[in-house]
Amino acid sequence: MDFQLRDPAETAGRLRDWLTDVRGLSGVGVENVRIPASTGASNETVLFEAAWTGPDGPQRRSLVARIAPTSYTVFPEDTFERQFHVMRALAERSRVPMAAMYWYEAEKSWFGAPFWIMEQVRGDIPADVPPYAAGGWLAEATPQQQRRAWVSGVRALVEVHTTPLADLDLSPELLPRPGDPLAAELDRYRRFLAWAEDGRPFPLARDALAWLERNAPAAPAAGPALVWGDARLSNLVFRDFEVAAVLDWEMTTVGDPLLDLGWWLFADEALTAGAGVARLPGFPSREETAALWGAVTGRPTDALPYYEVFAGLRFAVIMLRMGKLLAGLGLVPDTFPHDNLISQALRRVLARV
């Protein structure tokens, strides 16, 4: 398994031709193409500047092209087109801070896979590696600024969860609405786990799945909501410690929004205490975070421990699949897919329930 980054000059030419031939823009110029070295597994990311003349006159914009993966995939389901339509609907019909979504291209001949083009939102993003609590702009901020960032992130969650599904005007084909969302999500990760195991059982994940199946809570009285899916600090762009854009919607679904709150808390614990790093002093506690979210959404949080375990299972299955890629590239030990910060955090949350 090996990823070869695209040639920036060739990529610029293809983008220029597509904007000209498909979008009908004139005088198109594409420059400053940057392709992050980490791109490839979830999707390919191409940053670039573009100028053109269109119906609204001369334009110049900072853009991002996201290209669907063409080799190793992390997820068994193809949700690439769904991401675009959900993000565009939120950008146009909700109060969730979102990048503008411009164009979707299903034709594979341009880059070997479908792609979309969106606004490039400038700002600061908390790092996963090294963890944001270990250093960087958020760790160096004052406790008041850290709290502001955390609370702004929770408020972004609230905006996602309080956006009426009907307002998004998305068909069931683009955004499925299962009759029993929790059963559907459990089944999705049961199948995902079997696929990621690839014949080598992962006992910890199997134990977590069995516990989740035995202890499933009742459906929320308020009904299902839009679920972001990958709800964590490192998928947010901040400006002045306020959320400017919510990114990465490949795990989006419809279900109990506690899926997101549980993931938010689990991810922070795994990347702080789990990494041997003190939690940032300005961050509100788990209990205060849950109370803030519950007060604004009007939803109870009694089932939150269940969804923290579910977050651990979901994240551990993703890391199992991702870890096999990294081990295949020689970047981590062969034991990493089954033993990493996320699997260790899952073991801790299972011990608490």
JOZI-V650009 format. One record per pair of residues at least 24 apart in sequence whose ideal C-beta (glycine too) atoms are under 8 Angstrom apart, sorted by the first residue. I is the first residue (numbers start at 0). J is the second residue. D is the distance in whole Angstrom. If there is no record, write none. Layout:
# JOZI-V650009
i=I j=J d=D
i=I j=J d=D
This chain:
# JOZI-V650009
i=0 j=70 d=7
i=0 j=71 d=5
i=0 j=324 d=6
i=0 j=327 d=4
i=0 j=328 d=6
i=1 j=328 d=7
i=2 j=38 d=8
i=2 j=39 d=4
i=2 j=40 d=8
i=2 j=70 d=7
i=2 j=71 d=8
i=4 j=34 d=5
i=4 j=36 d=7
i=4 j=38 d=7
i=4 j=39 d=8
i=5 j=34 d=6
i=5 j=43 d=7
i=5 j=45 d=7
i=5 j=110 d=8
i=7 j=32 d=4
i=7 j=33 d=7
i=7 j=34 d=6
i=8 j=32 d=8
i=10 j=34 d=7
i=10 j=45 d=6
i=10 j=47 d=8
i=10 j=110 d=8
i=11 j=47 d=7
i=13 j=109 d=6
i=13 j=110 d=7
i=14 j=45 d=8
i=14 j=47 d=6
i=14 j=49 d=7
i=14 j=64 d=7
i=17 j=104 d=7
i=17 j=109 d=6
i=18 j=49 d=7
i=18 j=51 d=6
i=21 j=104 d=7
i=22 j=53 d=8
i=22 j=102 d=7
i=23 j=53 d=8
i=24 j=51 d=4
i=24 j=52 d=7
i=24 j=53 d=5
i=25 j=51 d=7
i=25 j=52 d=5
i=25 j=53 d=8
i=26 j=50 d=7
i=26 j=51 d=6
i=26 j=52 d=5
i=26 j=57 d=8
i=27 j=51 d=4
i=39 j=68 d=7
i=39 j=70 d=7
i=39 j=71 d=8
i=40 j=68 d=6
i=40 j=71 d=6
i=40 j=72 d=8
i=40 j=73 d=5
i=40 j=321 d=7
i=40 j=324 d=6
i=41 j=68 d=7
i=41 j=73 d=6
i=41 j=247 d=8
i=41 j=249 d=6
i=42 j=66 d=6
i=42 j=67 d=6
i=42 j=68 d=6
i=42 j=79 d=7
i=42 j=249 d=8
i=43 j=67 d=8
i=43 j=68 d=7
i=43 j=69 d=8
i=43 j=110 d=8
i=43 j=112 d=8
i=46 j=119 d=6
i=60 j=118 d=7
i=60 j=119 d=8
i=61 j=118 d=7
i=61 j=119 d=4
i=61 j=121 d=7
i=62 j=101 d=7
i=62 j=116 d=6
i=62 j=117 d=7
i=62 j=118 d=7
i=62 j=119 d=6
i=63 j=98 d=8
i=63 j=116 d=7
i=63 j=117 d=5
i=63 j=118 d=7
i=63 j=119 d=5
i=64 j=114 d=6
i=64 j=115 d=7
i=64 j=116 d=5
i=65 j=114 d=6
i=65 j=115 d=5
i=65 j=116 d=8
i=65 j=117 d=7
i=66 j=110 d=5
i=66 j=111 d=8
i=66 j=112 d=5
i=66 j=113 d=8
i=66 j=114 d=4
i=67 j=112 d=4
i=67 j=113 d=5
i=67 j=114 d=7
i=68 j=112 d=7
i=69 j=111 d=5
i=69 j=112 d=5
i=71 j=324 d=5
i=73 j=317 d=6
i=73 j=320 d=5
i=73 j=321 d=6
i=73 j=324 d=8
i=74 j=191 d=7
i=74 j=249 d=7
i=74 j=250 d=8
i=74 j=317 d=8
i=74 j=320 d=8
i=75 j=190 d=7
i=75 j=191 d=6
i=75 j=194 d=5
i=76 j=187 d=8
i=78 j=249 d=5
i=78 j=250 d=8
i=78 j=251 d=7
i=79 j=113 d=6
i=79 j=249 d=7
i=80 j=105 d=7
i=80 j=113 d=7
i=80 j=173 d=7
i=81 j=173 d=6
i=81 j=174 d=7
i=81 j=248 d=8
i=81 j=251 d=7
i=82 j=248 d=5
i=82 j=249 d=5
i=82 j=251 d=7
i=83 j=115 d=5
i=84 j=169 d=6
i=84 j=173 d=5
i=84 j=174 d=8
i=85 j=167 d=7
i=85 j=169 d=7
i=85 j=173 d=8
i=85 j=174 d=6
i=85 j=225 d=8
i=85 j=248 d=5
i=85 j=251 d=5
i=86 j=117 d=7
i=86 j=248 d=5
i=88 j=167 d=4
i=88 j=168 d=7
i=88 j=169 d=6
i=89 j=159 d=8
i=89 j=162 d=7
i=89 j=167 d=7
i=89 j=245 d=8
i=92 j=162 d=8
i=92 j=166 d=5
i=92 j=167 d=6
i=92 j=168 d=7
i=93 j=158 d=7
i=93 j=159 d=8
i=93 j=162 d=4
i=93 j=166 d=7
i=93 j=167 d=7
i=94 j=158 d=5
i=94 j=162 d=7
i=95 j=155 d=6
i=95 j=158 d=4
i=95 j=159 d=5
i=95 j=162 d=7
i=95 j=245 d=6
i=96 j=155 d=6
i=96 j=158 d=8
i=96 j=242 d=5
i=96 j=243 d=6
i=96 j=244 d=5
i=96 j=245 d=6
i=97 j=244 d=6
i=97 j=245 d=6
i=98 j=244 d=5
i=98 j=246 d=7
i=120 j=236 d=5
i=120 j=243 d=5
i=120 j=244 d=4
i=121 j=236 d=8
i=121 j=238 d=7
i=121 j=243 d=8
i=122 j=236 d=4
i=122 j=237 d=5
i=122 j=238 d=4
i=122 j=243 d=5
i=122 j=244 d=7
i=123 j=236 d=7
i=123 j=237 d=5
i=123 j=238 d=7
i=124 j=233 d=6
i=124 j=235 d=7
i=124 j=236 d=6
i=124 j=237 d=7
i=125 j=232 d=4
i=125 j=233 d=5
i=125 j=235 d=7
i=125 j=237 d=8
i=126 j=233 d=7
i=127 j=233 d=5
i=127 j=270 d=7
i=130 j=270 d=4
i=130 j=271 d=7
i=130 j=274 d=5
i=130 j=276 d=6
i=131 j=232 d=6
i=131 j=233 d=7
i=131 j=270 d=7
i=131 j=279 d=8
i=132 j=270 d=7
i=132 j=271 d=5
i=132 j=274 d=8
i=132 j=276 d=5
i=132 j=277 d=7
i=132 j=278 d=6
i=132 j=279 d=5
i=133 j=274 d=7
i=133 j=276 d=5
i=137 j=232 d=8
i=137 j=279 d=7
i=138 j=279 d=7
i=140 j=240 d=7
i=140 j=281 d=7
i=141 j=281 d=7
i=142 j=279 d=8
i=142 j=280 d=5
i=142 j=281 d=3
i=143 j=281 d=6
i=144 j=240 d=5
i=144 j=281 d=7
i=145 j=240 d=8
i=145 j=279 d=5
i=145 j=280 d=7
i=145 j=281 d=3
i=145 j=282 d=6
i=146 j=281 d=4
i=146 j=282 d=7
i=146 j=283 d=6
i=147 j=240 d=4
i=147 j=241 d=7
i=147 j=281 d=8
i=148 j=232 d=8
i=148 j=237 d=6
i=148 j=240 d=4
i=148 j=241 d=8
i=149 j=232 d=8
i=149 j=279 d=8
i=149 j=281 d=7
i=149 j=282 d=5
i=149 j=283 d=6
i=149 j=288 d=7
i=150 j=283 d=7
i=150 j=291 d=7
i=151 j=237 d=7
i=151 j=240 d=7
i=151 j=241 d=5
i=151 j=242 d=5
i=152 j=232 d=6
i=152 j=235 d=6
i=152 j=242 d=6
i=152 j=263 d=7
i=153 j=263 d=7
i=153 j=288 d=6
i=153 j=291 d=6
i=153 j=292 d=6
i=154 j=242 d=7
i=154 j=295 d=7
i=155 j=235 d=7
i=155 j=242 d=5
i=155 j=245 d=6
i=156 j=227 d=7
i=156 j=230 d=6
i=156 j=256 d=8
i=156 j=259 d=6
i=156 j=260 d=7
i=156 j=263 d=7
i=156 j=292 d=6
i=157 j=292 d=6
i=157 j=295 d=5
i=157 j=296 d=6
i=159 j=224 d=8
i=159 j=225 d=6
i=159 j=226 d=8
i=159 j=227 d=5
i=159 j=245 d=7
i=159 j=256 d=7
i=159 j=259 d=7
i=160 j=224 d=5
i=160 j=225 d=7
i=160 j=226 d=8
i=160 j=256 d=4
i=160 j=259 d=7
i=160 j=296 d=6
i=160 j=298 d=8
i=161 j=224 d=8
i=161 j=295 d=8
i=161 j=296 d=6
i=162 j=224 d=8
i=162 j=225 d=6
i=164 j=223 d=8
i=164 j=224 d=7
i=164 j=225 d=6
i=164 j=253 d=7
i=167 j=225 d=7
i=174 j=225 d=8
i=174 j=251 d=8
i=174 j=253 d=6
i=175 j=252 d=8
i=175 j=253 d=7
i=176 j=223 d=7
i=176 j=253 d=5
i=177 j=253 d=7
i=179 j=218 d=7
i=180 j=218 d=8
i=180 j=223 d=5
i=180 j=252 d=7
i=180 j=253 d=6
i=180 j=254 d=4
i=180 j=255 d=7
i=181 j=215 d=6
i=181 j=216 d=8
i=181 j=218 d=7
i=181 j=254 d=6
i=181 j=255 d=6
i=182 j=215 d=8
i=183 j=254 d=8
i=184 j=252 d=7
i=184 j=254 d=6
i=184 j=258 d=7
i=184 j=309 d=8
i=185 j=211 d=6
i=185 j=212 d=6
i=185 j=215 d=7
i=188 j=312 d=6
i=188 j=313 d=6
i=188 j=316 d=6
i=191 j=316 d=5
i=191 j=320 d=8
i=192 j=312 d=8
i=192 j=316 d=5
i=192 j=319 d=8
i=194 j=320 d=8
i=195 j=316 d=5
i=195 j=319 d=5
i=195 j=320 d=4
i=195 j=323 d=8
i=196 j=319 d=7
i=197 j=323 d=8
i=201 j=315 d=8
i=201 j=316 d=8
i=201 j=319 d=6
i=201 j=337 d=6
i=203 j=315 d=7
i=203 j=337 d=7
i=203 j=342 d=6
i=203 j=345 d=6
i=203 j=346 d=6
i=203 j=349 d=8
i=204 j=312 d=6
i=204 j=315 d=5
i=204 j=316 d=6
i=204 j=319 d=7
i=204 j=342 d=8
i=204 j=345 d=8
i=206 j=349 d=7
i=207 j=308 d=6
i=207 j=311 d=6
i=207 j=312 d=4
i=207 j=315 d=7
i=207 j=345 d=6
i=207 j=349 d=6
i=208 j=312 d=6
i=210 j=308 d=6
i=210 j=349 d=7
i=210 j=352 d=7
i=211 j=305 d=7
i=211 j=308 d=6
i=211 j=309 d=6
i=211 j=312 d=6
i=214 j=305 d=6
i=214 j=352 d=8
i=215 j=305 d=8
i=216 j=301 d=8
i=216 j=302 d=4
i=216 j=305 d=5
i=218 j=255 d=7
i=219 j=255 d=5
i=219 j=256 d=8
i=219 j=257 d=8
i=219 j=298 d=6
i=219 j=299 d=8
i=221 j=296 d=8
i=221 j=297 d=7
i=221 j=298 d=5
i=223 j=253 d=5
i=223 j=254 d=5
i=223 j=255 d=7
i=224 j=253 d=7
i=224 j=254 d=8
i=224 j=255 d=8
i=224 j=256 d=4
i=225 j=251 d=7
i=225 j=253 d=6
i=225 j=256 d=8
i=226 j=250 d=8
i=226 j=251 d=6
i=226 j=252 d=5
i=226 j=253 d=7
i=226 j=254 d=5
i=226 j=255 d=8
i=226 j=256 d=6
i=226 j=258 d=5
i=226 j=259 d=5
i=227 j=251 d=6
i=227 j=259 d=5
i=228 j=252 d=6
i=228 j=258 d=8
i=228 j=259 d=7
i=228 j=262 d=8
i=229 j=262 d=7
i=230 j=259 d=4
i=230 j=260 d=7
i=230 j=262 d=5
i=230 j=263 d=5
i=230 j=266 d=8
i=231 j=262 d=7
i=231 j=263 d=6
i=231 j=266 d=4
i=231 j=267 d=7
i=232 j=266 d=8
i=232 j=267 d=7
i=250 j=313 d=8
i=255 j=302 d=7
i=255 j=306 d=7
i=256 j=296 d=7
i=256 j=298 d=7
i=257 j=298 d=8
i=257 j=300 d=7
i=257 j=302 d=6
i=257 j=303 d=6
i=257 j=305 d=8
i=257 j=306 d=4
i=258 j=306 d=6
i=258 j=309 d=7
i=258 j=310 d=7
i=260 j=288 d=8
i=260 j=289 d=7
i=260 j=292 d=6
i=260 j=300 d=7
i=260 j=303 d=6
i=260 j=306 d=7
i=261 j=303 d=6
i=261 j=305 d=8
i=261 j=306 d=3
i=261 j=307 d=4
i=261 j=308 d=8
i=261 j=309 d=6
i=261 j=310 d=4
i=262 j=306 d=8
i=262 j=310 d=4
i=262 j=313 d=7
i=262 j=314 d=7
i=263 j=288 d=8
i=264 j=288 d=7
i=264 j=289 d=8
i=264 j=303 d=8
i=264 j=307 d=6
i=264 j=310 d=8
i=265 j=307 d=5
i=265 j=310 d=4
i=265 j=311 d=6
i=265 j=314 d=7
i=265 j=344 d=7
i=265 j=348 d=7
i=266 j=310 d=7
i=266 j=314 d=7
i=268 j=344 d=6
i=268 j=347 d=8
i=268 j=348 d=8
i=269 j=314 d=7
i=269 j=340 d=5
i=269 j=341 d=6
i=269 j=343 d=8
i=269 j=344 d=4
i=270 j=340 d=7
i=273 j=340 d=5
i=273 j=341 d=8
i=273 j=343 d=6
i=273 j=344 d=5
i=273 j=347 d=8
i=274 j=340 d=6
i=304 j=348 d=8
i=304 j=351 d=7
i=304 j=352 d=5
i=305 j=352 d=8
i=307 j=348 d=5
i=308 j=345 d=8
i=308 j=348 d=5
i=308 j=349 d=6
i=308 j=352 d=6
i=311 j=341 d=7
i=311 j=344 d=6
i=311 j=345 d=3
i=311 j=348 d=5
i=311 j=349 d=7
i=312 j=345 d=7
i=314 j=341 d=5
i=314 j=344 d=8
i=314 j=345 d=7
i=315 j=341 d=5
i=315 j=342 d=5
i=315 j=345 d=5
i=317 j=341 d=8
i=318 j=342 d=7
